Amino acid sequence: MVIDRRLAAVNTLVYGCCIMADQLSAQDWLDQGLKTLAARGFSALKAEPLARDMGVSRGSFYWHFADIGAYHAAILKRWREVAAEAIIAHVEQASGEAEPLAVLLRLVFSERLALERAVRSWAAFDNGARNAVQAIDRRRLDYVEGLIRAKGVAPDVARARAQILYWAFLGYALSDHPPRKSHADPIIEELVRMAVR
């Protein structure tokens, strides 16, 4: 009886992380990390506080990620998927229905951008985050330039207009007082007009 209890305790210690790993996926950890990053900043992306927030032990974290550096790299990769690739896919799906540039601008100028601010703040202190921000900036700029060029705008002019639109987006994203939706719509219409005229 005592041996059975000890064996059960050892099994819980040895295999407990595996049971938790079955319950929480790496995606769960990444989703929680993005929420935490947006709410509390990059310094909160640590195994112990994240595990506490999720109601599990750190063993679950280390089941999915070799170390905190691997987790940070995965968070930045997931941010790119959410903040660039998913948005581009949405625009591409909707492009048969409306002007793609207008769809893009309405989408990005209507989002809560705490995550954008948090990643850019992180980039000021971390080379990996800085590289991720530079890569996403390039991806977004290239995409916007392509949308403008598709309207027949010369390449050098399209590049300049894409940069201006991107600066407008960054100003919006980093602003403490972005305009209300009712005020944002005329701004978006004017940005589209300026970009493709």
Protein Blocks (a to p, Z undefined) as FASTA:
>chain_A
ZZmmmmmmmmmmmmmmmmmmmmpcfklmmmmmmmmmmmnojklmcfklmmmmnopafklm
mmmpmblmlmmmmmmmmmmmmmmmmmmmmmmmmmmmmcfklmmmmmmmmcccklmmmmmm
mmmmomklmmmmmmmmmmmmmmmmmmmmmnopafklmmmmmmmmmmmmmmmmmpcbdcdf
klmmmmmmmmmmmmmZZ
